[in-house]
């Protein structure tokens, strides 16, 4: 059964959610990317409404490093990251490549991108671009039924690896805030500062969609002057405390309610 993505319409995103799929064989029914682009910027091409695929020769920058492509030893020494000023010295740059999320060599030949409205494939990762408020709802949906921590992971270079590959290989939702992300994404002006990217892997996507349908999207309002009483009433509704015995003059101990 195909997933029901209709709940996502409620967000009214200014940029459409984009499905990403890693492929060995050339996909059918999709056109090739019209011009070479860095791997991270393929996302913004899909934001413009086009579905496409890209092969190795369509990559600018070094996106193929995280897709199983060969990394020259000089890069792995960390020297290049140091030379461009992103880290202090090669030993710090070496850590970037040591922790780089990668797909096994030879397993990915093409990557398909499609905005939600034109997505004809089951995505390996779905990338959302939204406001802080929209991202908070997505992240809350990702942990609504398991209570796990939210995590944000990226590095000073090769942010594409953390945007696309890390969620796929780890099964974890990842997010990054434009302006606090890899140097290349900042240099390319990938998206305006403050836009939040949330990457949801296929392992988590059905649960996120289901949770969006059942959870409250808005937080309860608790004015500071009333928070103690409202919190007490909430706990009473949940069966956690006895009903408040507060009177107009104060509580059962004669103390007035000052809030918390």
ROMI-453458 format. One line per field, with one value per residue: residue in one letter; x, y, z of N, C-alpha, C in turn; residue number from 0. Coordinates in Angstrom, 2 decimals. Layout:
N
residu = [a; ...]
n_X = [X; ...]
n_Y = [Y; ...]
n_Z = [Z; ...]
ca_X = [X; ...]
ca_Y = [Y; ...]
ca_Z = [Z; ...]
c_X = [X; ...]
c_Y = [Y; ...]
c_Z = [Z; ...]
num = [NUM; ...]
% end
This chain:
260
residu = [x; x; x; x; x; x; x; x; x; x; x; x; x; x; x; x; x; x; x; x; x; x; x; x; x; x; x; x; x; x; x; x; x; x; x; x; x; x; x; x; x; x; x; x; x; x; x; x; x; x; x; x; x; x; x; x; x; x; x; x; x; x; x; x; x; x; x; x; x; x; x; x; x; x; x; x; x; x; x; x; x; x; x; x; x; x; x; x; x; x; x; x; x; x; x; x; x; x; x; x; x; x; x; x; x; x; x; x; x; x; x; x; x; x; x; x; x; x; x; x; x; x; x; x; x; x; x; x; x; x; x; x; x; x; x; x; x; x; x; x; x; x; x; x; x; x; x; x; x; x; x; x; x; x; x; x; x; x; x; x; x; x; x; x; x; x; x; x; x; x; x; x; x; x; x; x; x; x; x; x; x; x; x; x; x; x; x; x; x; x; x; x; x; x; x; x; x; x; x; x; x; x; x; x; x; x; x; x; x; x; x; x; x; x; x; x; x; x; x; x; x; x; x; x; x; x; x; x; x; x; x; x; x; x; x; x; x; x; x; x; x; x; x; x; x; x; x; x; x; x; x; x; x; x; x; x; x; x; x; x]
n_X = [0.85; 0.54; 2.10; 0.21; 0.43; -1.03; -1.42; 0.71; 0.02; -1.10; 0.93; 1.58; 3.99; 6.49; 8.44; 8.56; 8.35; 10.99; 11.70; 14.29; 16.28; 18.50; 20.22; 21.17; 20.70; 19.84; 17.16; 13.80; 11.57; 12.33; 13.95; 17.31; 19.36; 19.66; 21.88; 25.21; 25.59; 26.44; 26.07; 24.49; 23.01; 21.28; 18.98; 17.70; 17.17; 15.15; 13.27; 12.33; 10.47; 10.97; 11.39; 14.08; 17.10; 20.51; 23.79; 27.21; 28.79; 27.35; 27.83; 29.08; 31.60; 32.20; 30.37; 30.18; 31.92; 30.56; 28.85; 30.09; 32.16; 35.63; 37.93; 40.52; 43.74; 45.11; 43.08; 41.94; 43.89; 43.25; 44.32; 43.28; 40.89; 41.97; 43.49; 41.57; 40.69; 38.78; 39.31; 41.81; 44.19; 45.67; 45.25; 42.90; 41.24; 41.35; 39.62; 37.12; 36.84; 37.12; 34.76; 32.85; 29.70; 29.07; 28.13; 28.41; 31.10; 30.51; 27.81; 25.93; 24.89; 23.31; 21.30; 18.07; 15.81; 12.86; 10.15; 7.43; 4.89; 5.48; 6.61; 7.45; 8.48; 9.43; 10.72; 14.09; 15.01; 13.33; 13.37; 12.71; 12.13; 11.80; 10.23; 11.29; 9.17; 7.70; 9.61; 9.92; 7.49; 7.68; 9.94; 8.98; 6.99; 8.56; 9.41; 7.23; 5.95; 7.96; 9.71; 12.41; 15.65; 16.20; 18.49; 21.10; 23.28; 26.19; 28.95; 31.96; 32.51; 31.23; 28.47; 26.38; 26.59; 25.62; 23.11; 21.77; 22.87; 23.60; 21.06; 19.89; 21.66; 21.83; 19.28; 18.21; 16.46; 17.58; 18.64; 19.35; 20.31; 20.14; 22.92; 24.14; 25.87; 27.48; 30.39; 30.39; 27.64; 26.94; 28.56; 27.54; 25.10; 22.81; 20.19; 18.06; 19.36; 18.45; 16.42; 15.25; 16.38; 15.03; 15.68; 14.19; 14.42; 13.54; 12.95; 11.76; 9.74; 6.95; 6.04; 6.34; 4.46; 2.12; 2.11; 1.85; -0.78; -2.12; -1.16; -1.23; -0.71; -0.28; 1.12; 0.03; -1.24; 0.16; -0.14; 2.20; 1.28; -0.64; 0.35; 0.93; -1.58; -2.84; -1.10; -1.43; -4.11; -3.89; -2.28; -4.09; -6.10; -4.72; -4.54; -2.47; -2.18; -3.95; -7.11; -6.92; -7.06; -7.26; -8.27; -9.92; -8.44; -6.07; -4.11; -4.66; -2.88; -2.76; -1.20; -0.59; -1.03; 1.71; 2.69; 4.96]
n_Y = [-1.20; 2.18; 4.94; 7.38; 10.60; 12.84; 14.28; 15.99; 18.20; 19.96; 21.44; 23.39; 24.00; 26.24; 25.37; 22.37; 19.08; 16.75; 13.76; 11.35; 8.95; 6.22; 4.53; 1.65; 0.86; 2.68; 4.91; 4.52; 6.60; 9.07; 12.18; 13.13; 15.15; 18.50; 20.18; 20.24; 19.95; 20.69; 18.11; 18.79; 20.94; 19.79; 19.31; 21.83; 22.15; 20.27; 21.52; 23.40; 22.11; 20.02; 16.59; 14.29; 12.49; 11.87; 11.13; 10.00; 11.73; 14.03; 15.43; 18.24; 19.49; 17.30; 15.24; 12.55; 11.25; 10.44; 8.66; 6.32; 6.69; 6.90; 8.23; 10.45; 9.77; 12.04; 13.79; 12.36; 12.60; 14.91; 17.29; 18.96; 20.00; 21.53; 23.32; 24.91; 26.33; 25.39; 23.83; 23.60; 22.17; 19.38; 17.01; 17.51; 17.77; 15.19; 13.83; 14.55; 12.97; 10.46; 10.10; 10.31; 9.67; 6.98; 5.24; 1.83; 1.10; 1.09; 0.47; 2.40; 4.09; 6.00; 8.79; 9.63; 12.38; 14.00; 16.28; 16.14; 16.07; 15.02; 12.59; 9.41; 7.19; 5.06; 6.71; 6.72; 8.54; 11.35; 14.78; 17.65; 21.11; 23.82; 26.17; 27.12; 26.50; 24.63; 22.61; 21.84; 20.55; 18.37; 17.06; 16.46; 14.70; 12.62; 11.39; 10.97; 8.61; 7.13; 8.57; 9.19; 10.88; 13.96; 14.50; 16.39; 16.33; 17.21; 18.37; 20.34; 20.34; 18.67; 18.44; 17.28; 14.56; 14.17; 15.15; 13.49; 10.79; 9.89; 9.72; 7.60; 5.37; 5.12; 5.08; 7.12; 10.16; 13.26; 16.68; 20.02; 23.43; 26.13; 28.15; 27.31; 25.11; 22.95; 24.32; 24.47; 24.48; 26.90; 28.64; 28.20; 29.33; 27.80; 27.72; 30.19; 31.71; 30.26; 28.60; 25.34; 22.09; 18.92; 15.59; 12.63; 9.24; 6.22; 4.24; 5.55; 7.10; 6.14; 6.04; 8.71; 9.99; 8.76; 9.61; 12.36; 12.52; 11.83; 13.22; 16.20; 19.28; 21.82; 23.51; 23.58; 26.62; 28.43; 30.91; 32.86; 33.88; 32.10; 29.56; 27.67; 26.85; 25.91; 23.89; 22.22; 21.50; 20.14; 17.96; 16.82; 16.02; 14.03; 12.23; 12.34; 13.92; 14.96; 16.70; 20.28; 22.11; 24.70; 27.95; 31.14; 32.71; 31.33; 28.25; 25.01; 25.28; 27.85; 29.36; 31.67; 31.49; 31.82; 31.14; 29.23]
n_Z = [0.00; -0.89; 0.77; 2.63; 2.09; 2.60; 4.99; 5.13; 3.70; 5.42; 6.52; 4.66; 3.25; 2.02; 0.37; -1.41; 0.14; -0.48; -2.10; -1.96; -3.59; -3.63; -6.15; -8.06; -10.69; -13.68; -13.35; -14.57; -16.43; -15.48; -16.09; -16.87; -14.73; -15.71; -15.67; -14.32; -10.80; -7.36; -4.91; -2.67; -3.69; -5.45; -4.13; -4.04; -6.72; -7.05; -5.43; -7.14; -8.58; -10.31; -11.19; -11.24; -12.14; -11.15; -12.23; -11.68; -13.24; -13.16; -10.91; -9.25; -7.04; -4.22; -3.77; -4.47; -2.81; -0.49; -1.56; -2.05; -3.78; -4.82; -2.48; -2.69; -1.29; -0.32; 0.39; 2.50; 4.39; 5.62; 4.90; 2.88; 3.93; 5.94; 4.43; 3.17; 5.26; 7.08; 9.27; 11.89; 11.38; 9.53; 11.08; 12.43; 10.25; 9.29; 10.95; 9.99; 7.70; 8.81; 10.21; 8.27; 6.85; 4.66; 1.70; 0.61; -1.60; -5.07; -4.95; -5.46; -8.23; -9.33; -8.26; -7.40; -7.42; -6.33; -6.10; -3.77; -5.09; -7.55; -7.11; -7.94; -6.87; -4.09; -1.45; -0.19; 1.60; 2.89; 2.51; 4.28; 4.10; 6.08; 8.35; 11.69; 13.39; 11.87; 11.62; 14.27; 14.79; 13.04; 14.11; 16.64; 15.93; 15.07; 17.36; 18.91; 19.74; 20.85; 22.40; 22.05; 21.84; 20.05; 17.43; 15.92; 13.31; 11.57; 9.56; 9.01; 6.33; 3.39; 3.95; 2.61; 2.98; 5.52; 5.28; 3.41; 3.35; 5.96; 7.46; 6.03; 6.31; 9.05; 10.01; 11.47; 12.16; 11.00; 11.41; 10.27; 10.54; 8.40; 7.95; 10.20; 9.44; 7.02; 5.41; 2.58; 1.91; 3.01; 1.51; -1.06; -0.72; -0.22; 0.93; 2.50; 5.49; 8.55; 7.66; 8.23; 7.70; 7.63; 7.67; 6.93; 7.21; 5.36; 7.19; 9.31; 8.26; 7.85; 10.54; 11.35; 9.67; 10.59; 13.27; 12.98; 12.32; 14.64; 16.87; 18.97; 17.37; 18.30; 21.11; 24.53; 25.87; 28.49; 30.47; 32.31; 34.81; 35.52; 35.49; 37.51; 38.57; 36.26; 35.56; 37.72; 37.38; 34.97; 35.70; 37.47; 35.71; 34.46; 36.44; 38.24; 40.53; 43.48; 43.33; 43.28; 46.34; 46.47; 47.61; 47.37; 49.04; 49.37; 49.40; 50.98; 53.01; 53.57; 51.86; 49.31; 45.76; 43.82; 41.38; 39.25]
ca_X = [0.00; 1.31; 1.91; -0.69; 1.18; -1.94; -1.28; 1.75; -0.59; -1.43; 2.07; 1.64; 5.41; 6.83; 9.27; 7.95; 9.17; 11.68; 12.11; 15.62; 16.45; 19.81; 19.94; 22.24; 20.29; 19.28; 15.70; 12.94; 10.55; 12.88; 14.95; 18.58; 19.60; 20.02; 23.20; 25.95; 25.33; 26.88; 25.07; 23.54; 22.16; 20.25; 17.76; 17.02; 16.64; 13.86; 12.35; 11.76; 9.34; 11.36; 11.89; 15.22; 18.14; 21.87; 24.86; 28.48; 29.30; 26.51; 28.19; 30.16; 32.03; 32.67; 29.27; 30.38; 32.67; 29.64; 28.08; 30.95; 33.23; 36.99; 38.43; 41.98; 44.41; 45.47; 41.90; 41.75; 44.85; 42.69; 45.05; 42.46; 39.98; 42.78; 43.92; 40.47; 40.42; 37.64; 39.85; 43.11; 45.32; 45.24; 44.76; 41.49; 40.55; 41.27; 38.44; 35.97; 36.73; 36.96; 33.36; 31.97; 28.77; 29.31; 27.51; 29.46; 31.63; 29.92; 26.40; 25.06; 25.32; 22.44; 20.45; 16.85; 15.19; 11.54; 9.24; 6.38; 3.81; 5.93; 7.40; 6.93; 9.24; 9.41; 11.99; 14.98; 15.03; 12.54; 13.96; 11.78; 12.72; 10.72; 10.50; 11.56; 7.92; 7.38; 10.60; 9.63; 6.38; 8.22; 10.81; 8.15; 6.33; 9.53; 9.64; 5.98; 5.58; 9.10; 10.38; 13.86; 16.24; 16.46; 19.91; 21.48; 24.66; 26.76; 30.38; 32.34; 32.44; 30.47; 27.18; 25.48; 26.65; 24.77; 21.75; 21.16; 23.37; 23.53; 19.75; 19.63; 22.45; 21.64; 17.87; 17.87; 16.09; 18.62; 18.24; 20.38; 19.80; 20.95; 23.74; 24.94; 26.01; 28.73; 30.86; 29.96; 26.24; 26.91; 29.15; 26.62; 23.83; 21.85; 18.88; 18.23; 19.73; 17.31; 15.61; 15.64; 16.24; 14.78; 15.81; 13.50; 14.71; 12.39; 12.63; 10.99; 8.71; 5.57; 5.71; 6.19; 3.18; 1.05; 2.10; 1.32; -2.24; -2.73; -0.65; -1.57; 0.34; -0.05; 1.43; -0.93; -0.81; 0.20; 0.32; 3.03; 0.59; -1.57; 0.94; 0.86; -2.92; -3.11; -0.32; -2.09; -5.32; -3.46; -1.88; -5.30; -6.75; -3.92; -4.59; -1.17; -2.27; -5.31; -7.64; -6.45; -7.95; -7.01; -9.38; -9.61; -7.42; -4.84; -4.33; -5.04; -1.87; -2.79; -0.22; -1.16; -0.41; 2.61; 3.19; 6.24]
ca_Y = [0.00; 3.42; 5.81; 8.52; 11.80; 13.99; 15.06; 16.99; 19.41; 20.86; 22.33; 24.47; 24.34; 27.11; 24.53; 21.04; 17.96; 16.13; 12.38; 11.02; 7.50; 5.76; 3.49; 1.02; 0.93; 3.95; 4.88; 4.75; 7.62; 10.32; 12.82; 13.40; 16.52; 19.25; 20.82; 19.73; 20.65; 20.03; 17.17; 19.48; 21.83; 19.03; 19.51; 23.06; 21.89; 19.60; 22.51; 24.16; 21.36; 19.00; 15.27; 13.97; 11.65; 12.34; 10.14; 10.50; 12.83; 15.21; 16.02; 19.15; 19.29; 15.95; 14.44; 11.11; 10.65; 9.78; 7.65; 5.17; 7.02; 6.89; 9.45; 10.48; 9.72; 13.37; 14.31; 11.64; 13.09; 16.10; 18.48; 19.86; 20.71; 22.54; 24.33; 25.84; 27.09; 24.90; 23.27; 24.19; 21.43; 18.13; 15.98; 17.82; 17.45; 13.73; 13.38; 14.74; 11.80; 9.26; 9.98; 10.59; 8.61; 6.58; 4.03; 0.92; 1.34; 0.36; 0.11; 3.49; 4.69; 7.14; 9.28; 10.26; 13.43; 14.40; 16.92; 15.20; 15.99; 14.27; 11.46; 8.15; 6.11; 4.97; 7.38; 6.25; 9.66; 12.51; 15.97; 18.75; 22.43; 24.60; 27.13; 26.53; 25.95; 23.41; 21.59; 21.35; 19.60; 17.15; 16.37; 15.90; 13.53; 11.52; 10.74; 11.05; 7.31; 6.42; 9.43; 9.26; 12.21; 14.52; 14.74; 17.14; 16.00; 17.64; 18.65; 21.61; 20.12; 17.48; 18.41; 16.40; 13.22; 14.17; 15.47; 12.38; 9.43; 9.53; 9.19; 6.33; 4.27; 5.02; 4.97; 8.21; 11.47; 14.27; 18.02; 21.05; 24.78; 26.88; 29.14; 26.53; 23.88; 22.80; 25.52; 24.50; 24.89; 28.34; 29.33; 28.09; 29.97; 26.75; 28.20; 31.33; 31.44; 30.01; 27.49; 24.08; 20.88; 17.71; 14.41; 11.49; 8.03; 5.36; 3.47; 6.39; 7.89; 5.74; 6.44; 10.17; 10.32; 8.32; 10.45; 13.67; 12.43; 11.61; 14.05; 17.63; 20.07; 23.04; 23.36; 24.29; 27.94; 28.54; 32.24; 32.76; 34.15; 31.02; 28.27; 26.70; 26.29; 25.14; 22.66; 21.36; 20.95; 19.15; 16.76; 16.22; 15.32; 12.84; 11.35; 12.35; 14.59; 15.17; 18.01; 21.41; 22.60; 26.14; 28.86; 32.50; 33.30; 30.58; 26.82; 24.45; 25.64; 29.30; 30.02; 32.17; 30.92; 32.80; 30.64; 28.53]
ca_Z = [0.00; -0.96; 1.94; 2.50; 2.45; 2.59; 6.21; 4.94; 3.14; 6.53; 6.79; 3.68; 3.07; 0.89; -0.49; -1.27; 0.59; -1.61; -1.92; -2.49; -3.67; -4.09; -7.14; -8.83; -12.09; -14.12; -13.15; -15.72; -16.26; -14.98; -16.94; -16.22; -14.31; -16.91; -15.53; -13.17; -9.56; -6.13; -4.41; -1.79; -4.46; -6.17; -3.35; -4.45; -8.06; -6.84; -4.89; -8.26; -9.11; -11.28; -10.77; -12.09; -11.54; -11.41; -12.18; -11.16; -14.04; -12.94; -9.62; -8.94; -5.66; -3.91; -3.26; -4.70; -1.69; 0.45; -2.30; -2.30; -4.71; -4.27; -1.86; -2.82; 0.02; 0.17; 1.08; 3.75; 5.39; 6.25; 4.49; 2.07; 4.83; 6.61; 3.45; 2.89; 6.47; 7.86; 10.51; 12.22; 10.83; 8.91; 11.99; 12.66; 9.00; 9.16; 11.69; 9.11; 6.82; 9.63; 10.64; 7.13; 6.46; 3.28; 1.18; 0.12; -2.94; -6.18; -4.75; -5.92; -9.49; -9.59; -7.18; -7.91; -6.61; -6.81; -5.14; -3.38; -6.07; -8.73; -6.64; -8.47; -6.24; -2.64; -1.13; 0.88; 2.54; 2.51; 3.09; 4.46; 4.33; 6.67; 9.41; 13.00; 13.91; 11.12; 11.95; 15.63; 14.68; 12.41; 15.06; 17.70; 15.34; 14.92; 18.66; 19.68; 20.29; 21.44; 23.37; 21.86; 21.70; 18.73; 17.21; 14.73; 12.99; 10.31; 9.70; 8.39; 4.88; 3.00; 4.62; 1.85; 3.57; 6.72; 4.83; 2.68; 3.59; 7.39; 7.85; 5.35; 6.85; 10.51; 10.36; 12.38; 11.64; 11.23; 11.00; 10.28; 10.38; 7.46; 8.65; 11.16; 8.69; 6.30; 4.73; 1.19; 1.85; 3.29; 0.36; -2.20; -0.36; -0.54; 1.34; 3.41; 6.88; 9.43; 7.17; 8.85; 6.90; 8.42; 6.81; 7.53; 6.43; 5.10; 8.39; 10.23; 7.57; 8.17; 11.90; 11.38; 9.06; 11.50; 14.46; 12.61; 12.29; 15.95; 17.97; 18.89; 16.73; 19.06; 22.52; 25.37; 26.34; 29.95; 30.87; 33.52; 36.06; 35.82; 35.15; 38.61; 38.65; 35.05; 35.63; 38.71; 36.76; 33.98; 36.43; 38.01; 34.59; 34.15; 37.59; 38.91; 41.82; 43.94; 42.93; 44.08; 47.37; 46.53; 47.83; 46.92; 49.91; 49.28; 49.37; 52.26; 54.01; 53.72; 51.00; 48.06; 44.57; 43.19; 40.11; 39.33]
c_X = [0.88; 1.05; 0.94; 0.04; 0.28; -1.82; -0.25; 1.20; -0.88; -0.29; 2.08; 3.08; 5.58; 7.74; 8.78; 8.90; 9.76; 12.07; 13.44; 15.76; 17.81; 19.61; 21.22; 21.95; 19.70; 17.76; 14.94; 11.93; 11.03; 13.90; 16.22; 18.67; 20.20; 21.41; 23.88; 25.70; 26.08; 25.74; 24.04; 22.56; 21.15; 18.92; 17.00; 16.53; 15.27; 12.83; 11.68; 10.67; 9.69; 11.80; 12.99; 16.11; 19.50; 22.83; 26.15; 28.97; 28.48; 26.87; 29.31; 30.51; 32.35; 31.59; 29.45; 31.19; 31.74; 28.78; 28.93; 32.05; 34.58; 37.35; 39.95; 42.65; 44.76; 44.29; 41.75; 42.79; 44.30; 43.32; 44.17; 41.50; 40.71; 43.16; 42.82; 39.99; 39.26; 38.06; 41.27; 44.27; 44.82; 44.71; 43.31; 40.67; 40.40; 40.01; 37.17; 35.76; 36.58; 35.50; 32.37; 31.01; 28.96; 28.50; 28.61; 29.83; 30.93; 28.44; 25.43; 25.67; 24.55; 21.70; 19.27; 16.32; 13.82; 10.79; 8.06; 5.32; 4.19; 6.70; 6.75; 7.63; 9.07; 10.72; 12.79; 15.07; 14.10; 13.08; 12.93; 12.56; 11.62; 11.20; 10.85; 10.31; 7.54; 8.34; 10.33; 8.50; 6.86; 9.08; 10.00; 7.41; 7.28; 9.76; 8.36; 5.62; 6.76; 9.91; 11.87; 14.33; 16.26; 17.96; 20.13; 22.96; 25.03; 28.24; 30.72; 32.39; 31.59; 29.17; 26.18; 25.46; 25.73; 23.32; 21.05; 21.57; 23.25; 22.14; 19.47; 20.37; 22.24; 20.20; 17.39; 17.45; 17.23; 18.08; 19.43; 19.73; 20.71; 21.63; 24.57; 25.11; 27.30; 29.08; 30.41; 28.52; 26.09; 27.44; 28.24; 25.31; 22.68; 20.42; 19.08; 18.59; 18.46; 16.36; 16.14; 15.38; 16.08; 14.77; 15.22; 13.76; 13.47; 11.98; 11.69; 9.78; 7.28; 5.14; 5.50; 4.84; 2.02; 0.96; 1.58; -0.20; -2.85; -2.29; -1.17; -0.42; 0.69; 0.29; 0.37; -0.37; -0.90; 0.74; 1.09; 2.27; -0.36; -0.95; 0.79; -0.51; -3.24; -2.34; -0.95; -3.34; -4.98; -3.06; -3.09; -6.02; -6.03; -3.91; -3.32; -1.23; -3.73; -5.80; -7.16; -7.50; -7.77; -8.31; -8.99; -8.49; -6.10; -5.14; -4.62; -4.05; -1.81; -1.81; -0.91; -0.37; 0.39; 3.09; 4.49; 7.17]
c_Y = [1.25; 4.27; 6.94; 9.75; 13.02; 14.85; 16.17; 18.28; 20.44; 21.83; 23.55; 24.96; 25.28; 26.40; 23.08; 20.03; 17.24; 14.70; 12.13; 9.50; 7.17; 4.52; 2.93; 1.12; 2.29; 3.91; 5.14; 5.85; 8.93; 10.86; 13.05; 14.87; 17.31; 19.88; 20.26; 20.61; 19.95; 19.17; 17.89; 20.33; 21.10; 19.12; 20.74; 22.96; 21.22; 20.56; 23.31; 23.36; 20.27; 17.71; 14.87; 12.95; 12.23; 11.17; 10.78; 11.72; 14.11; 15.96; 17.05; 18.94; 17.81; 15.07; 12.95; 10.45; 9.89; 8.73; 6.44; 5.44; 7.03; 8.25; 9.46; 10.51; 11.10; 14.03; 13.66; 12.01; 14.28; 17.39; 19.47; 20.66; 21.81; 23.67; 25.34; 26.55; 26.61; 24.24; 23.80; 23.50; 20.10; 17.08; 16.23; 17.49; 15.96; 13.19; 13.53; 13.50; 10.50; 9.01; 10.14; 9.43; 8.28; 5.34; 3.13; 1.20; 0.47; 0.04; 1.18; 4.11; 5.96; 7.53; 10.00; 11.27; 13.73; 15.16; 15.99; 15.01; 15.16; 13.00; 10.15; 6.94; 6.15; 5.56; 6.65; 7.29; 10.73; 13.71; 17.10; 20.03; 23.32; 25.59; 26.38; 25.84; 24.66; 22.28; 21.01; 20.31; 18.29; 16.36; 15.75; 14.66; 12.35; 10.77; 10.67; 9.73; 6.54; 7.27; 9.57; 10.71; 12.65; 14.75; 15.49; 16.88; 16.56; 17.88; 19.90; 21.53; 18.87; 17.34; 17.51; 14.99; 13.10; 14.46; 14.26; 10.99; 9.01; 9.03; 7.81; 5.17; 4.07; 4.74; 6.08; 9.46; 12.43; 15.63; 18.96; 22.39; 25.55; 28.06; 28.49; 25.15; 23.92; 24.04; 25.62; 24.97; 26.38; 29.11; 29.32; 28.83; 29.03; 27.19; 29.37; 30.89; 31.29; 28.94; 26.20; 22.93; 19.69; 16.54; 13.21; 10.25; 7.15; 4.56; 4.23; 7.05; 7.43; 6.17; 7.93; 10.58; 9.94; 9.23; 11.85; 13.67; 12.37; 12.58; 15.48; 18.41; 21.30; 22.69; 24.09; 25.62; 27.98; 29.91; 32.16; 32.95; 33.01; 29.63; 27.25; 26.04; 25.44; 23.83; 21.68; 20.71; 19.90; 17.86; 16.04; 15.42; 14.02; 11.85; 11.32; 12.98; 14.69; 16.52; 19.10; 21.80; 24.11; 26.91; 30.23; 33.11; 32.58; 29.11; 26.32; 24.79; 27.15; 30.05; 30.50; 31.59; 31.98; 32.35; 29.92; 29.07]
c_Z = [0.00; 0.27; 1.63; 3.01; 2.65; 3.84; 6.05; 4.33; 4.22; 6.83; 5.88; 3.50; 1.89; -0.10; -0.32; -0.61; -0.63; -1.24; -2.62; -2.49; -4.27; -4.96; -7.75; -10.32; -12.42; -13.98; -14.44; -15.40; -15.69; -15.97; -16.14; -15.81; -15.46; -16.85; -14.30; -11.95; -8.41; -5.60; -3.54; -2.57; -5.32; -5.44; -3.84; -5.90; -7.95; -6.25; -6.00; -8.98; -10.10; -10.60; -11.74; -11.40; -11.92; -11.31; -11.71; -11.91; -13.86; -11.66; -9.78; -7.47; -5.44; -3.30; -3.45; -3.60; -0.76; -0.23; -2.66; -3.30; -4.02; -3.68; -2.00; -1.45; 0.57; 0.88; 2.44; 4.81; 6.16; 5.79; 3.74; 2.95; 5.59; 5.66; 3.15; 4.16; 7.32; 9.18; 10.70; 11.53; 10.27; 9.88; 12.37; 11.41; 8.79; 9.85; 10.86; 8.25; 7.59; 9.97; 9.49; 6.85; 4.97; 2.95; 0.60; -1.33; -3.98; -6.05; -5.24; -7.17; -9.80; -8.31; -7.81; -6.90; -7.20; -5.73; -4.91; -4.45; -7.29; -8.35; -7.07; -7.85; -4.73; -2.13; -0.06; 1.99; 2.00; 3.25; 3.09; 4.71; 4.87; 7.69; 10.70; 13.53; 13.18; 11.46; 13.33; 15.60; 14.07; 13.39; 16.19; 17.20; 15.24; 16.23; 19.50; 20.35; 20.87; 22.41; 23.20; 21.70; 20.25; 18.60; 15.91; 14.48; 11.62; 10.55; 8.91; 6.86; 4.63; 3.80; 3.91; 2.44; 4.76; 6.38; 4.23; 3.19; 5.05; 7.80; 7.25; 6.00; 8.35; 10.90; 11.28; 11.62; 11.96; 10.82; 11.06; 9.97; 9.44; 8.16; 9.74; 10.52; 7.88; 5.48; 3.28; 1.04; 2.11; 2.08; -0.84; -1.97; -0.71; -0.26; 2.28; 4.83; 7.72; 8.95; 7.79; 7.90; 7.84; 7.46; 7.53; 6.67; 6.30; 6.32; 9.33; 9.58; 7.89; 9.57; 12.03; 10.81; 9.97; 12.72; 14.17; 12.61; 13.68; 17.03; 17.86; 18.28; 17.56; 20.51; 23.35; 25.83; 27.86; 30.33; 32.18; 34.82; 36.45; 35.73; 36.26; 38.67; 37.44; 35.06; 36.61; 38.12; 35.72; 34.65; 37.03; 36.92; 34.25; 35.31; 38.39; 40.30; 42.21; 43.46; 43.86; 45.11; 47.54; 46.75; 47.32; 47.75; 49.81; 49.29; 50.78; 53.38; 54.21; 52.87; 49.74; 46.91; 43.85; 41.83; 40.31; 38.29]
num = [0; 1; 2; 3; 4; 5; 6; 7; 8; 9; 10; 11; 12; 13; 14; 15; 16; 17; 18; 19; 20; 21; 22; 23; 24; 25; 26; 27; 28; 29; 30; 31; 32; 33; 34; 35; 36; 37; 38; 39; 40; 41; 42; 43; 44; 45; 46; 47; 48; 49; 50; 51; 52; 53; 54; 55; 56; 57; 58; 59; 60; 61; 62; 63; 64; 65; 66; 67; 68; 69; 70; 71; 72; 73; 74; 75; 76; 77; 78; 79; 80; 81; 82; 83; 84; 85; 86; 87; 88; 89; 90; 91; 92; 93; 94; 95; 96; 97; 98; 99; 100; 101; 102; 103; 104; 105; 106; 107; 108; 109; 110; 111; 112; 113; 114; 115; 116; 117; 118; 119; 120; 121; 122; 123; 124; 125; 126; 127; 128; 129; 130; 131; 132; 133; 134; 135; 136; 137; 138; 139; 140; 141; 142; 143; 144; 145; 146; 147; 148; 149; 150; 151; 152; 153; 154; 155; 156; 157; 158; 159; 160; 161; 162; 163; 164; 165; 166; 167; 168; 169; 170; 171; 172; 173; 174; 175; 176; 177; 178; 179; 180; 181; 182; 183; 184; 185; 186; 187; 188; 189; 190; 191; 192; 193; 194; 195; 196; 197; 198; 199; 200; 201; 202; 203; 204; 205; 206; 207; 208; 209; 210; 211; 212; 213; 214; 215; 216; 217; 218; 219; 220; 221; 222; 223; 224; 225; 226; 227; 228; 229; 230; 231; 232; 233; 234; 235; 236; 237; 238; 239; 240; 241; 242; 243; 244; 245; 246; 247; 248; 249; 250; 251; 252; 253; 254; 255; 256; 257; 258; 259]
% end
